[in-house]
Amino acid sequence: GPPGCWKGIFLNPDGVHRKDANGTIVWQPRLKSGDVVEPYRFRPFGSTGYYDRKTNEFKDCTEEACPRAEPVPAKGHDDLIAEEKLTSSYAPRAQILEEILPPSPLTGKFVNRAPFYWSGGLGTLIRKSADKVKKDFVWDFFVYTNSPATSVYDVANYASWLDDWRFSQLFPGDNFLAGGWSQDSYEEHAAVMRWALSTESNGALNLRIPALAQYTRDTVGELMGKYISNDVTLEQMSSQVTSGWERITNEQGKLNQLNIYRAALGLDSLLTVDKCRLHREEMDMIDPSVCKQYDDHNTTLIIIVLSSIVGAGVVILVVYFLYKRYKAFQKIKIAHERQMESTLNEATRALRMLDYPLHLISAQDFIKGGKLLQHERLRNSHRLTVLDNLADVDSFIQAGKQVVFFSHQWTAFDAPDPNNHQYEAMIGALHELSKRNGWDPSWNDVFVWVDYSSIPQANPSVQNLAIRSLAVYSSSATSFVVVAPDTPHADLDSVCDLDTYQRRMWCRAEQVCHSMRNGTDGMYLAVTNKETGLVEVTPVKPDFFRESLHVFDGELSCCRLEHKGMEACDRQSLVVPILGLYGELFRAAHDGIKGNNADISTVKTFLSEIEKHQEEVFPRTFQRVMWRKDKRIMEEVLLFGDLIERMRTRIKQGKMYVVQERGGTESTKSTTSFLRHGTPNPSTFIRHGARRASELSEGPPELPTTMRHCGIAVQDSEKSNNETKQSNWNVSNGEANNMSRNGISETEEVHKSIETSVPSP
């Protein structure tokens, strides 16, 4: 988006034009029909090439070399509004642009665009030494300028020269239309600004060091003008820019410039020993004594003398030292190997064990609640269905129960949904899923998982156990709904929507954990239609998983807080469950290929996308900022390392196994078909593996050994035969209401419904 001073172009009723000395319009861009063409807003320019530092060559951009590059469209322009899906009324304008723009000679090439934020924003401050009345005056002015009532008006009007800096100023756009913008001009502006300010825009900031104007305007600008005028050659310009920059740097002080430049990049200052090694001349000019402490001439002399006297002894000591180093290295290597193997084993087990039981609320109670209810409130009123292990989960699903997983972002710091917008979208999603899938209108077999209700909120230790099982909860659901309607954040001046949802790492993780196991067939979006303003529920597109695969590029609160008071980053906690999911996915393809299974295309699609972007999907390391002893430290931390390659090798060699929850081991190398939730038919996707197709063909699943409903444990009766248990496992909330808090109040009714015996209270 151009600076705010360009807003007049879009507000001028005459549009783009040229006038003569008398103020008469002598030219305007017009169509053959005579209509004046409104100004068109487009993305910034970019380069179709890049400089390869390894070969010292300028090469054409490719998807691999320029990962943020975009293909150039046929007419060279980007249909931003169509991409954003802001409105369908844009179609005629897109057609006009197609007609008036010539074909681009660069069609098919990749352009690497980089919005250049030349100022990085307008910084304002109040001088400490100023008079109090002046401080108060300037403070009041800042408050006035930043207040929503003022700023929302200013950003849409030419007089302020201010661009919008909050999403609430940009959307829904009534302020722009009231300020004289046309619908097309506003929507083009909104689309460009949303793109330019997103995390994917590849934005570039200017050089942020003292004497910036001397480096750029006075040196580069002046010499560039001479080069364009053919007054100097390219080599002369390059040489003079270099000498000019060196002169300015020396005037400002090279070490001072270096410290400021590193700080602008978010890097710590160089250590003194490194400054002495790299910039000895400048260090000696400041204080010659500083670097002398790192000069070790005496040590060299002593080594020479000792070597001449006891050469043989030194050789022996060196050999012994190297031997000890070798043994220490071997120990470290063995410890690393054990850690990697332990991580692989844990990843294999993680998806077959629950660190904390799965808690569900029936759809009936969820709708009656009127809002998202806290876990403890539902637990104390016995309105939660509890499944203790994955065998129980599988039996629950295969008995015809539907589990709807709602994935959403919190829209306040201390409350999940203060204005109830997301809850209402969830209710709408339940009704839409029921209609699409033909569920029983009584909702007896439909259950909901949502974080605020299904994860403990009061006890942090227990909450962490539940969070560790989040990947299993997500992958166990029969339906997965992304709930991201346009909703204002209660504590931030921003709008939460699908864009902000997709930026969150945990939201991406939930999507990946579900789609890697179940595919995208049961995944839906509950988002705001930009045209109607209503929340619509639609199935996700088959390639929806591509963006969410990049889990570890997502944003985290712990990283924003720079891990103060924390021992680790949340990224590290996701390695084990996602590694386990990948192992199952790779095994499915591997066993399918070995067994000549024809129906593994969807699995192979996932793996193909992962292999294209493996280093991004499974980063080997990541940069972590920590605070230790009040010092900010940036360090490179191992994430996946070579775990992906190790997992593949394990599977190919048939060495993969898992530990079952009830003891023993079970090989995951299997030639049986993989099962999707709730169906005995073979599918391309993977279930927990607790039931094989051969077992399912013999009849309905057995009851779980223990299932807790509404806070009460119900054990299988030894007297109940297998047939009775198979045909009568149907506990609903209505039946559970017959159970008192201290035991069972109407035992005979319970026996009729679930055929179990209950121990005395």
Secondary structure as UniProt FT lines:
FT   HELIX           4..6
FT   HELIX           7..11
FT   TURN            13..14
FT   STRAND          18..19
FT   TURN            21..22
FT   STRAND          25..27
FT   TURN            32..33
FT   STRAND          46..47
FT   STRAND          49..52
FT   TURN            53..56
FT   STRAND          57..60
FT   TURN            63..65
FT   TURN            67..68
FT   STRAND          70..71
FT   TURN            74..75
FT   HELIX           80..84
FT   TURN            89..90
FT   HELIX           91..100
FT   TURN            105..108
FT   STRAND          110..113
FT   STRAND          116..117
FT   TURN            128..129
FT   HELIX           132..146
FT   HELIX           148..154
FT   TURN            155..156
FT   HELIX           158..160
FT   HELIX           167..170
FT   HELIX           174..178
FT   TURN            179..180
FT   HELIX           183..196
FT   TURN            199..200
FT   STRAND          204..205
FT   TURN            210..211
FT   HELIX           212..213
FT   HELIX           214..221
FT   HELIX           222..228
FT   TURN            229..230
FT   HELIX           234..252
FT   HELIX           254..264
FT   TURN            265..266
FT   HELIX           272..278
FT   HELIX           280..286
FT   HELIX           288..292
FT   TURN            293..294
FT   HELIX           297..309
FT   HELIX           311..350
FT   TURN            351..352
FT   STRAND          358..362
FT   HELIX           363..369
FT   HELIX           375..380
FT   TURN            381..382
FT   STRAND          385..387
FT   HELIX           390..398
FT   TURN            399..400
FT   STRAND          402..407
FT   TURN            418..419
FT   HELIX           421..437
FT   TURN            441..442
FT   TURN            444..445
FT   STRAND          446..450
FT   HELIX           451..454
FT   HELIX           460..468
FT   HELIX           470..476
FT   STRAND          479..484
FT   STRAND          487..488
FT   STRAND          495..496
FT   HELIX           498..503
FT   HELIX           505..518
FT   TURN            521..522
FT   STRAND          523..528
FT   TURN            530..532
FT   STRAND          535..539
FT   TURN            542..544
FT   HELIX           545..548
FT   HELIX           551..553
FT   HELIX           557..560
FT   TURN            561..565
FT   HELIX           570..573
FT   HELIX           575..594
FT   TURN            595..596
FT   HELIX           601..612
FT   HELIX           614..617
FT   STRAND          621..628
FT   TURN            629..630
FT   STRAND          631..638
FT   TURN            641..642
FT   HELIX           643..652
FT   TURN            653..654
FT   STRAND          657..659
FT   TURN            661..662
FT   STRAND          665..667
FT   STRAND          674..675
FT   TURN            677..678
FT   STRAND          682..683
FT   HELIX           693..696
FT   TURN            697..698
FT   STRAND          706..709
FT   TURN            710..711
FT   STRAND          712..715
FT   TURN            718..719
FT   HELIX           722..727
FT   HELIX           733..736
FT   TURN            737..738
FT   STRAND          739..740
FT   TURN            741..742
FT   STRAND          743..744
FT   HELIX           747..754
//
